[in-house]
Amino acid sequence: MENRHIIIEKFFNVGVNGDISLAEEDLGWQKNLILEAQSDDPETCFRYFVEIVGLNILFYWVEDRKFYTIETELNPIEVRRIYDNPHWDGEREYMKADKNGNGPMTSSAGEILATFDNPTRIWDELCINGVKIGDVLQRSVILDLD
């Protein structure tokens, strides 16, 4: 069994399998996404999923322990920091987001950080807390593309 570098214990709750921790190898573009984008280059993956396919992205940035979404279906495109669940019990990090306590979704309410009229501008212009989106995603777990 390989040694996993655990970042956050009890990140997900998966029922009968117990709580699942978030590990270093869970961050960034996962193998299945790299295969679909046909590239291991982070910019190519981002541009493929956001610009070409037009998917929304839900991710959790480990540096500030917040959930974010890039909502490509909206016009203009919105980048949001998802609101924390005010009733979060401190267990399972995944449940700390979304005011309804259901866990985050790309449609969850949040603070709008930036808007874009054109998805081709996001990679070059989007920064969160002064950090470029490419670096943010490398230190994030990408939870959903829809």
Disulfide bonds with the S-S distance in Angstrom:
none
